[in-house]
Amino acid sequence: MTRHSKPSRSAVNKIFGEELPKTSVDEREDDPSARETEHETWLRDNIPPHHK
């Protein structure tokens, strides 16, 4: 069997068109207060007319 070398990051970027993040979403620090604010803003912006 032949051993394949790992493709370089630039080769992957050339194929997929953008740089992949170094960490996944579940590994990143998340600001829960920002997420809560975004959620509350969405809820306020999307109140059905019969609830106003």
N, C-alpha and C positions, 0 to 999 in steps of 0.2 A: 504494500500500500504506500501511496505517496502521502506525505504530510503537507497539508495546506497551511500557508501562513495567514495570520489574521490580517484582513484588509485595513489599510490606514484610514484614519478618520476623514481625510480629504477625499479618498476614493469613495467612501460611503456618502459623503456630502455631494459628490459629483453625481452619484446615482439618484439620490433622493431629493437633492435640491436645497437642503437646509441642514444646518448643524443640529444634531440631536443633543438634547440636554444631557449634562453629565450625571444628573440625579433624576430619579423618577418622582412623580407627584407625591407619592406616599413617603418619600424620604426628605422632602423639603419642609422647612419650618412654615407653619401656617398661622396666620394672624386671625384667631377666631373672632375678634371684635370687628375686623373689616368684613369678614364673611357674614356676620350677623347683620351688620349695617346694610350690606348689599341685599341681603334677603328681605330685610324690613322695607327698604326702598322699593324693591320689586313688588312687594305686597301692597304698599301704598299706591304705587302707580297702576296697579292692576285690580283695583277694587271694582266689582261689578256695579253698574249704575243703580241697581235696586238697593244697594247697601250704603249709598251716600246720603 
